[in-house]
Amino acid sequence: MRLIGGARLDMMNFTWPFAQLYVEKGLLILTVNFLFWRKEYSFLKGDNILIEPFYSLPIIGRGIKIHHQIKGYPHEVIFWVFDDPEKVAAKIKEIIRSD
């Protein structure tokens, strides 16, 4: 599953289409590309991550919050989506946990 959206990394906010979320069995990768700046954050099934819908503003403030405890990663990681965050979060969880 590959989604294009925006991202919030602590206090830095990137709008659509500067972020990409890639999800496969046991793996979630968030990539942010903005001009000459690129960051990639990988989360593995064993990293004890929690995926939940996130809402801040109607329509434009909807996303998926990734809770984690990985040192060196931003504390707050949000991937902005246009689709229903509840459905996107459920699909991500289904793919990551698939056997």
PyMOL commands that set and color helices and strands:
alter all, ss='L'
color gray80, all
select helices_A, chain A and resi 45-47+85-97
alter helices_A, ss='H'
color red, helices_A
select strands_A, chain A and resi 2-9+12-24+27-34+37-44+50-55+62-67+77-80
alter strands_A, ss='S'
color yellow, strands_A
deselect
rebuild
show_as cartoon
